[in-house]
């Protein structure tokens, strides 16, 4: 544990994230390695970041691979014991790493995933039991993907995220698979992290439409994968009907953006029902 910082590689996936990424990088300890996986083919961002943070390894994808596959690329390039998956809109606090280190030492390194705590991330404390009051650890079923430290020695498969997901629920899917294999997932409640939320990319109607499409696609795919077709239909059918009704009313009242959002939510579900891949990309979207 003396070389704890040197054993961590931060993996940050970016997509049009130049407005937020530097706030994230400023708080990462200098001894930690950093890999940025860039999904928008932004060579200017690479030049800008490398100038200020020369220790950063920058991997630029020729096309937008989404969250899961891009993180898998980062993990495949990680040589350290731990990989810290971090969104560009997540900001480490003064005690984030210190409290994680204390928790890991208490656990004797017996964990697959451990995450810091945030006000807007988990929301199921009432369902969980503190396993140790002094060390403030929660044994949980899943954590959110904006900040999660992976113990790579406990995870044999380097292709960690299911690449059929493009966006949403891929980290929940990963956590579920870890739990099914007997892995341990914790939240270190004293380890705090800031998360702006929905601020990883610049605001853009195409990105918003893409997010709504993929949320619906991923919701059906996740439930079909883990619980079966009938459960997946049961969970999504109301959302399907709701989208149809909202499309009609937004069309009548000339609410263009809301009309488009619900249209894309509907289209995402239709493609999921038909077994099509999560193929929609914001940069290829034509309105």
N, C-alpha and C positions, 0 to 999 in steps of 0.2 A: 504493500500500500504506500510505501515511501515515494514511489514513482507514479502515483495515481494519475496525475495530469498527463504524464507522458504516455500513459496507457489508453488515453481516450482520443478517438478521432471523431470530430463533429462532421456530420453529413448534412448539408443544406441544399435542398432542391429549390432552384429559382425559376421563375417564369415572369418576365417583366417586373422584376422585384427591385429595381434600382432605387425606388423611393423609400425602401425600408431596410435593405440588407445591411447597410453600414451600422445602423443602430444595433443590430444583432451581433455583428462581428466585433464591435468595440468591447463587448462584455465577455467575450470568450478568453479564458486565460492563455497567456502567450506560450506556455509550454505544451498546450494541446494542439494536435494536428487538425487541419480543416480541409475538407473536400467539398467544393461547391459543384453541383451537377446542374448545369444550365440548360433549360429546356426551350428557350426562345432564340437560340443561335446568336446570342448577343456577345460579339467579340469586343465591343466597346466596354461592356461591363467587366469583362475579364481584364482588360488593360487597366481600367480604373481601380479595380480591387487589388490586382497584383502589385500595383504601384504603392498602395497603402499597406497591404498585408502580404508581403512577399512569400511568407511561409505557406500561403494558401495554395492548394492544388486545385486547378480549375479544369473541369471536364465539360466540354461543350457538345451536346447532342445535335445531330443534324436535323432532327425533327422532335416534336413535342411528345415525349414518352409518358407524361403524366407522373403522378406521385410515386406509385409502386415500383415501376420499372426503373425510374431514375434513381430511387433509393437503393435498389438492388445493384445498380451500376456502382454507386458509391461504396456499398458494402464490399463488393468484389475487389475494390481497390484499397480496402482498409487492411492494414497490417497490425493494428493494435488489438489488444484484448477486448476493449469496449468500443462500440460504435454508438454515438449519441445522435439520434435522428432529431433534427431541429428545424422548424419552419423559420423562414426569414423574418416573420413578424413575431417571433418569440424572443423575449429579452431575458437573459440570465440576470439574477439578482446577486447581491453580495454573498449570500449564504447558499446559493443553489448547489454548487459543486461541493462545498464543505460538508453540508448536511447529507448529500448523497454518499460521500465518502464514508461518513460515520455510519450510515445505514448499511452500506455494503460490508464494512468491517464487522458490524454486529451479526450480519447474516452469514459471515464466513464465506462470502462469494457464492452462496447457494441461491441463485436466482437466475431467471432468464431475462426479465425486463424489470426495470425500476424507473419510476418517473417522479419528477418534482411536482409540487402542488400549485394549483392556480385557482382563482375564484370562479373561473368560467369553464373548467375543463371536465369534471367528472360527475358530480351531482348524484352520487349514490352512496354517500357516507352512511346514511341511515340503514342501509342494507348490509353493511360490512362491520366487522368486529376488529378493533385494534388488537394486534397480536402482541404488542409490547408498548405499554404506556410511556415508558422512559424514552424509547427510541422512536416513538410516533410513526410506526409502520402500519400500513393497511394492506392486507392480503386481498387483492381484487381480481375480478374476472377479466377486466380489460382496462386499458388506458388510451387516451386520445393520442393521435399521431404527431401532434405539433412539438412534443418534447418527450422522448423516450430513450433511455439508455439501455442498450442491448449487451448482454454478456455473451460474446460470440463463442466462447468456449463451451457454453451450454446449448448453443444452437448449431446443429450440424449442417443444416441446409443453408448455403450462402444465398440462394435465391429465396429470400425471406418473404417477400410480398407476392401475392397472386397477381400476375401481370395482366390477367383478364380485366381487372379493375383499372380504370383510367383515373378516377377521382372518387373519393368517398368510400368509407367502410373497409378499405383494404387493411388498415391497422387493426380494426375490430376482428376481421377475418383471421389475421395473423395471430392475435392474442387468443382467439378461440382455438386455433390449431395447437398453440403452445400449451394451453390448459388441457386439451384432450390428450396430449402426450405426457402429462404430469409435470409440466413446467410451472415455475412460480413467478407471479407478477405482483409487484408492490408499488405503492405510492409512499414516498417519504414526505409526510405532511409538513415537516418543518422546512423542507427544501422548497423555496418559493421561486416562481418564475412568472414573468409578465407575458401576457399574450394579447395582442391587439385584436386578433380574430378578423377573418375575412379581409385581410389587408396585405396578403402575400403578393398580390398583383395589382397593377393599376386598374381603377374602375373602368369598365368597358361593357357595353350592352352585350357584345358577343361573348365575353367571358361569363357574364351573368346567365345568359341563355344556356351556355355550355354547362355551367354548374347545375342548373335545374334539370337539364336533360340527363346528366350523369348521376345525379342524386336518385332519380327515379329508376334508372337502369340498374344502378348498384344495389338499390334496395331490393329489387326483385331477384337479382342474381345472387346476392348474399343469402337471402332466405331460402331460395331454391337449392342452393349448394348445401346448406347446413340442415334445413328442416323439411325439404321436399316441396314439390310443385304446388300441392293444395294449400299449404301454409303461405307460400309466396303469393299465390293469387288472393288468398283471404286478406293478407296484410295490405295489398296494393290496389284491390278492386275499388275501394272507396275513393282513393286518390285518383284513380282513372276516371271515375264518374264525376268527381269534383272538378277535375280539369276540364272536362267537356262542358259542364255547366258554366264555369268561369270564362271559358273561351267565348261562349255565346253572349254572356252579359257584357264582357269587355269589348266585344265587337259592336254590340248595340250602342254602348255608351262611349265609343271611340277612345278607349284607353289602350293605346297601341302597345306600350311596353308590357302591361299586364297581360294583354292578349298574347303577345309573343312568348312571355314566360310560361304561361299555362299551355300554350301550343307545344312548346319544347318539352315540358314535363310529360305531356301526353305522348309525344313522339318517342321520348326515351323509354316509356313503359311499353309502347307498341313494339319497339325493336327488341326489348328484353323478352316480351311474350313470344316473339317470333324466333328467339334464340340467336339473334344477330349480335355481333361483337360491339364493344363500347368504342365505336369508331369516330364519334363526333369530335372535331377539334376547332377551337375558336378561330385560329388563323385561316381556316379553310371555309369558314361560315360566310355565306352570302345572304344578305337581307334585301 
